[in-house]
Amino acid sequence: RGELAEMADGALLRAGYVRVGFDHYAKPDNGLAVAVRERRLRRNFQGFTEDAAEAVIGFGASAVSFVGGLYAQNHKTVGGYEAAVAARRLATERGAVRTPYDEVVARTITDLLCRFEVDVSDLLAQAPGGDVARIDAALEDFQATGVVDREGARLRLNPDAYGLARAVAMALDPYAHGQQSFAKAV
C-alpha cells in the first residue's frame, strides 16, 4: 500500500499537480494549491479547505455542523430528520462541545496536517502528565526513524514522510488513545 501511494504521488507530481496536505493533490492554479503556497490551508472535519469560515452548517439526514466549538449531528435517518423538520424542531440528534484543551489539540493537528510543521509547546503545556509522556515517547520514535525533525517544541515532518502525517497526528491526539471523545456531550 505504501509503495502504491508513493507511485501515485510521483505520477501526480510529474503530471504537474502539487500536494495539498497529506493525501490530496491539485493543479497549481487551484484554490487549494494557492492556499498551500500562501500558508492558509485549513482543515476541518470535512477535509482540507481554503475557506476561512469557522462555522460549517450541515443540512439533511446525518449532516454534521460545527459552530463555536459545538458539533451537532442531525438525525441519521431520513425519517427522523423529516419528522423533526415537519414538527418545526431542530433536527439535531446529538452533539459535543470542544473543551479548551480540545481546541489546542485541534489547532496543533491542523497545523501539522496543513503545513507539515507545528509548535507543540501549547499542547504539551496543557496535556495531562500521562499524555505528555506518551506524546514525547511517540515523537522520539518518529524522530529516531527520520519521520520528523524536532528542535525543542518545533516539529517538522520530513518531506519524504508526508504519507505518515496522519500517524504523527494520531500521536498528538488524546482521543486516538482511548480517552472518551470530548469532555462534554450534549
Beta strands, then each sheet from edge to edge (+ up, - down):
strand 1: 18-20
strand 2: 24-26
strand 3: 42-44
strand 4: 47-49
strand 5: 64-67
strand 6: 70-74
strand 7: 92-97
strand 8: 117-119
strand 9: 148-151
strand 10: 154-157
strand 11: 184-185
sheet 1: 1+ 2-
sheet 2: 3+ 4-
sheet 3: 5+ 6- 7+ 11-
sheet 4: 8+ 10- 9+
end
